[in-house]
Amino acid sequence: MSRLRTAVSGILAATLAVAGVLIAAPGAHAATANFAKVQEWGSGYEARFTVRNDTATTITSWRVDFDLPAGSTLGSYWDALLASSGNRHTFTNRSWNGTLAAGASTTFGFIVSGSGTPTNCTVNGGPCAGGSADTQAPSVPGNVRVTGTSTSSVSLAWNAATDNVGVTGYDVYRGSTLATTVVGATSATVGGLSPATAYTFSVRARDAAGNLSASSATVTATTAPGTVTGTPASINGQLRVCGVQLCNRYGRPIQLRGMSTHGIQWYSQCVNDASLDALATDWNADVLRISMYIQEGGYETDPRGFTDRVHDYIERATARGMYAIVDWHMLTPGDPNHNLARARTFFTEIAQRHKDKTNILYEVANEPNGVSWASIKSYAEQIIPVIRAQDPDGVVLVGTRAWSSLGLSEGSSETEIVNSPVNASNIMYTFHFYATTHGTSYLNALSRAADRLPIFVTEFGTQTASGDGANDFARAQQYLDLMATKKISWVNWNFSDDFRSGAVFTTGTCNGSSYTGTGVLKPAGVWIRDRIRTPDNFLTS
């Protein structure tokens, strides 16, 4: 389904402690290296070194050496080569990231079991403390303010601090407890909070030498009231796969129906409190799919920003009693393994932060294409354990070959999955269709596959595979009738005001504040709203 559409091992940063280390080669400042704990949990953490060329000429290789104290050991690593002798570890560049022009930088990362941090660090043979020590603290962050609340989180923002060398991060405190540290941003979301509870927050700036500013003025925020009862998520609770169906906490098969956002790098303005209120209460939707593109101006351009945006959308869906599908919207390139390292980082944080929620589903590869089922399966069998390490109960949705067509759009069929399923439990396979493009052969394949595999239709449209053109409501209804009969959950593309016919809102709707009723909807929006609004049949006994 190649279509034009403007549309994770580590853990959630419960504490992102940043310790700057300036590295100098003998006789000259050849490079600097900045160490950061990117994500931390009780028994270890994920770390990152940023190696930067601070000379006026190009360097062609780099080497970072350090010790880890007894009781702390290295685990997996990426974007560098590793040689170790006892507690002394040496990281050297890979073939693609050794050459750094003046001012350029690169990163490598690793996992540490234990709490110890690097000591006796050198880069290219120079000592870690090259040059004069920096003892000047940054200025105090100003205008700390609350930008959003949910039942379990508070979002904050503040004005940037200044420093004689440079601010490297901000420590956010809940009362006197360090809640989180952010790098490269002046905003943060603090999670793990209780509903309807007042919390006080303050912020301190940190520089590369570890100097901390004085605390900012405090700000107080109260979280939203507890989860509304009688919602799809509160009725059904933690979902699981039973046989070839999706079942609720009572072990009864259910069908979820809902909407997918458009790419949140383009249409985040359509995902707001008013539109989500309409989706939950006017449309009576069960599920929101959060579509985060990886390329095309998406995650790879701003991992921190897009991860935070997904956190926010999850909280908003949760507050409204809807399920949330976290969609790793890889599309081009079509091999999910291209983004495997990024996926490890992203899904580790998402799963760690939201592991105690019962309304999260993880879609780990939107539409693999131009790649074999064996490669997709290999990817899935690497990323699923990353999620399971944090959230052992969440349902994982695995994309299928040929734009999640079960292989049909590249001349294959569902039998390649039946004959070689992913070696993991509590997973479902995704199927995407567009009614005007995908006729009887696709409908029949879905029917056959649903008898042998757990299937979730995480994307479909009533138009062509471009998400545009004439609607084929008759064919779409055939699909919906089949999915109702076999209790196949589905999500429609897309909840935006994009100009294409597949976007449910008329162009310009998201510039306003009204999303209820049919007056703001295109024909496809009116049609799909009517079908989402029909009563659910959630069995609880």
Secondary structure, 3 states (H helix, E strand, C coil): CCCCCCCCCCCCECCCCEEEECCCECCECCCEEEEEEEEEECCEEEEEEEEECCCCCCECCCEEEEECCCCCEEEEEECCEEEEECCEEEEECCCCCCCECCCCEEEEEEEEECCCCCEEEEECCEECCCCCCCCCCCCCCEEEEEEEECCCCEEEEEECCCCCCCEEEEEEEECCEEEEEECCCCEEEECCCCCCCEEEEEEEEEECCCCECCCCCCEEEECCCCCCCCCHHHHHCCCEEECCEEECCCCCECCCEEEECCCCCCCHHHCCHHHHHHHHHHCCCCEEEEEEECCCCCHHHCHHHHHHHHHHHHHHHHHCCCEEEEEEECCCCCCHHHHHHHHHHHHHHHHHHHCCCCCEEEECCCCCCCCCHHHHHHHHHHHHHHHHCCCCCCEEEECCHHHHCCCHHHCCCCHHHHHCCCCCCCEEEEEEEECCCCCHHHHHHHHHHHCCCCEEEEEEECCCCCCCCCCCHHHHHHHHHHHHHCCCCEEEECCCCCCCCCCCECCCHHHCCCCCCCCCECHHHHHHHHHHHCCCCCCCC
